[in-house]
């Protein structure tokens, strides 16, 4: 018996089974639905998990999966977990793109504490962004403080170093369209670095297939 054990070795562990986005790890892949309800950057795409990050807020943590496909765009996926769980896809845009989609005076209202910002999307939207945008947005979040970690801390508490958080501190500003299908998120970091993201809320069923990494 000992000879046979040595000959054949141990059984290989069974392959990972993926059925939900919260199981995704570095190197895994997903295939998305080819519905025309999705932007061209997502429609029918096969996307690979390039990194897993963590957003840490006072009472919650949120995982972000960085996705890359055959195109040039880097896409971001998180989960919106309320009464139902939805996929939240995000696309980072440049300052010049911000100027093409909204009036900058309206946009500056986002950072005014005593103003409930409202954004109307301009008719000059580039075609590549049109499927990422609603028509009218209202602000739902002002300067929510958090930390961004370039690490996967699912099920763990991010480490503290001599009382200092290991992440990058930032303030989050959020807007939603009237149907709560589209969002705009603005992250402002120390030193003034600012990221603007267009977000799209979609059903879990938009992920058609999961492919475990090697």
C-alpha positions as CSV (number, residue, x, y, z in Angstrom):
1,X,0.0,0.0,0.0
2,X,2.8,2.4,0.9
3,X,4.5,1.7,-2.5
4,X,1.2,2.5,-4.3
5,X,0.8,5.7,-2.4
6,X,4.3,6.8,-3.3
7,X,3.7,5.9,-6.9
8,X,0.5,7.8,-7.5
9,X,1.1,10.6,-5.0
10,X,-1.7,12.6,-3.3
11,X,-4.9,13.4,-5.1
12,X,-5.0,16.8,-6.7
13,X,-7.4,19.2,-5.0
14,X,-10.7,19.7,-6.8
15,X,-10.8,22.8,-9.1
16,X,-12.3,25.9,-7.6
17,X,-16.0,26.4,-8.4
18,X,-17.1,30.0,-9.0
19,X,-20.8,31.0,-8.9
20,X,-20.8,34.6,-7.5
21,X,-18.6,37.7,-8.0
22,X,-17.7,37.8,-4.3
23,X,-15.6,34.6,-4.9
24,X,-13.4,36.2,-7.5
25,X,-9.7,36.2,-6.9
26,X,-6.6,37.5,-8.8
27,X,-6.3,35.8,-12.2
28,X,-9.9,34.7,-12.4
29,X,-12.0,35.6,-15.5
30,X,-15.6,36.4,-16.2
31,X,-17.6,36.5,-19.4
32,X,-20.4,39.2,-19.6
33,X,-23.7,39.1,-21.4
34,X,-23.8,40.5,-24.9
35,X,-26.9,42.6,-24.3
36,X,-27.1,46.0,-26.0
37,X,-28.1,47.3,-22.6
38,X,-24.4,47.2,-21.7
39,X,-21.7,49.7,-22.9
40,X,-19.4,48.5,-25.6
41,X,-16.6,48.3,-23.1
42,X,-18.6,45.5,-21.3
43,X,-20.8,43.9,-23.9
44,X,-19.9,40.3,-24.4
45,X,-16.4,40.9,-23.0
46,X,-14.2,38.4,-21.3
47,X,-12.4,40.2,-18.5
48,X,-9.6,39.1,-16.2
49,X,-9.1,40.1,-12.5
50,X,-5.8,42.1,-12.5
51,X,-6.0,43.3,-8.9
52,X,-8.3,43.2,-5.8
53,X,-8.5,46.4,-3.7
54,X,-10.4,47.4,-0.5
55,X,-12.3,50.5,0.3
56,X,-12.5,50.9,4.1
57,X,-15.2,53.2,5.7
58,X,-16.1,53.7,9.3
59,X,-18.8,50.9,9.4
60,X,-18.1,48.8,6.3
61,X,-15.5,47.5,3.8
62,X,-16.1,47.3,0.0
63,X,-14.1,45.1,-2.3
64,X,-13.0,46.4,-5.8
65,X,-12.0,44.1,-8.6
66,X,-9.8,45.6,-11.3
67,X,-10.7,44.1,-14.6
68,X,-8.9,44.1,-18.0
69,X,-10.1,42.8,-21.3
70,X,-8.9,43.0,-24.9
71,X,-9.6,46.8,-25.1
72,X,-7.5,49.6,-23.6
73,X,-9.9,50.4,-20.8
74,X,-9.4,49.4,-17.2
75,X,-12.7,48.6,-15.6
76,X,-13.7,48.3,-12.0
77,X,-16.3,46.0,-10.4
78,X,-17.8,46.2,-6.9
79,X,-21.0,44.9,-5.4
80,X,-23.9,47.1,-4.3
81,X,-25.5,45.1,-1.5
82,X,-28.8,46.4,-0.3
83,X,-32.1,44.6,-0.4
84,X,-30.8,43.0,-3.6
85,X,-27.2,42.6,-4.7
86,X,-26.2,44.3,-7.9
87,X,-23.0,44.5,-9.9
88,X,-21.5,48.0,-10.0
89,X,-19.2,48.5,-13.0
90,X,-17.1,51.7,-13.0
91,X,-15.1,53.5,-15.7
92,X,-12.6,56.2,-14.7
93,X,-12.8,59.4,-16.9
94,X,-10.4,62.2,-17.5
95,X,-10.9,65.9,-16.7
96,X,-11.4,66.7,-20.4
97,X,-14.2,64.0,-20.5
98,X,-15.8,65.5,-17.4
99,X,-15.9,68.8,-19.3
100,X,-17.7,67.1,-22.2
101,X,-20.4,65.6,-20.1
102,X,-21.3,68.2,-17.4
103,X,-21.2,71.9,-16.8
104,X,-18.2,72.6,-14.6
105,X,-20.1,75.1,-12.5
106,X,-22.7,72.5,-11.7
107,X,-19.9,70.0,-11.1
108,X,-18.2,72.3,-8.5
109,X,-21.4,72.3,-6.5
110,X,-20.6,68.7,-5.5
111,X,-18.0,70.0,-3.1
112,X,-20.2,72.7,-1.5
113,X,-21.5,71.4,1.9
114,X,-24.6,73.6,1.9
115,X,-25.6,72.7,-1.7
116,X,-27.4,69.6,-2.8
117,X,-25.7,69.2,-6.2
118,X,-27.8,68.4,-9.3
119,X,-26.1,67.5,-12.6
120,X,-27.7,67.6,-16.0
121,X,-25.7,65.7,-18.7
122,X,-24.8,67.8,-21.7
123,X,-25.6,66.8,-25.3
124,X,-21.8,66.8,-26.1
125,X,-21.3,63.3,-24.5
126,X,-18.8,61.2,-26.5
127,X,-20.4,58.2,-28.0
128,X,-18.1,55.9,-26.1
129,X,-19.5,57.2,-22.8
130,X,-23.2,57.6,-23.7
131,X,-24.2,54.1,-22.4
132,X,-22.6,54.9,-19.0
133,X,-24.7,57.9,-18.4
134,X,-28.2,58.8,-17.2
135,X,-29.7,62.2,-18.0
136,X,-30.0,63.9,-14.5
137,X,-28.2,63.2,-11.3
138,X,-28.7,64.2,-7.6
139,X,-26.1,64.0,-4.9
140,X,-26.5,61.3,-2.2
141,X,-23.1,61.5,-0.4
142,X,-20.9,64.4,0.7
143,X,-17.3,64.0,1.8
144,X,-17.6,60.5,3.2
145,X,-14.2,59.7,4.7
146,X,-12.5,56.4,4.0
147,X,-9.2,54.7,3.2
148,X,-8.2,53.0,-0.1
149,X,-6.0,49.8,0.2
150,X,-4.3,48.2,-2.7
151,X,-4.8,44.8,-1.0
152,X,-7.6,42.2,-0.6
153,X,-8.8,42.4,3.0
154,X,-12.0,40.3,2.7
155,X,-12.8,38.8,6.1
156,X,-9.9,40.8,7.7
157,X,-9.3,44.2,9.3
158,X,-6.7,46.3,7.4
159,X,-3.6,46.6,9.6
160,X,-2.8,49.7,11.6
161,X,0.8,50.9,11.9
162,X,1.4,52.7,15.2
163,X,-2.1,54.0,15.2
164,X,-1.9,55.1,11.5
165,X,-4.1,53.4,8.9
166,X,-2.2,51.7,6.2
167,X,-4.4,52.9,3.4
168,X,-4.6,56.1,1.4
169,X,-7.1,58.5,3.0
170,X,-9.8,60.1,0.7
171,X,-13.2,61.7,0.7
172,X,-16.0,60.2,-1.4
173,X,-18.8,62.2,-3.2
174,X,-21.6,60.3,-4.8
175,X,-24.5,61.1,-7.2
176,X,-27.2,58.9,-8.6
177,X,-29.6,59.3,-11.5
178,X,-33.3,59.4,-10.9
179,X,-33.8,55.7,-11.8
180,X,-30.7,54.7,-9.6
181,X,-29.2,52.8,-12.5
182,X,-26.3,55.2,-13.1
183,X,-23.9,56.9,-10.7
184,X,-21.0,59.4,-10.7
185,X,-18.4,58.9,-7.9
186,X,-15.7,61.4,-7.1
187,X,-12.8,60.4,-4.9
188,X,-10.6,63.2,-3.6
189,X,-7.2,62.2,-2.1
190,X,-4.7,64.1,0.0
191,X,-2.8,66.7,-2.1
192,X,-5.9,67.2,-4.3
193,X,-5.6,64.1,-6.6
194,X,-9.2,63.5,-7.8
195,X,-10.7,60.4,-9.5
196,X,-14.0,60.7,-11.3
197,X,-15.8,57.4,-12.0
198,X,-18.9,56.7,-14.1
199,X,-20.8,53.8,-12.5
200,X,-23.4,51.5,-13.9
201,X,-25.7,49.2,-11.7
202,X,-26.5,45.9,-13.3
203,X,-28.1,42.5,-12.3
204,X,-25.8,39.6,-11.2
205,X,-27.0,37.7,-14.2
206,X,-24.9,39.9,-16.5
207,X,-22.0,37.7,-15.6
208,X,-22.7,34.7,-17.9
209,X,-19.6,32.6,-17.0
210,X,-16.9,32.4,-14.4
211,X,-13.4,31.0,-15.1
212,X,-11.1,30.1,-12.2
213,X,-7.5,31.2,-12.7
214,X,-4.7,28.7,-12.8
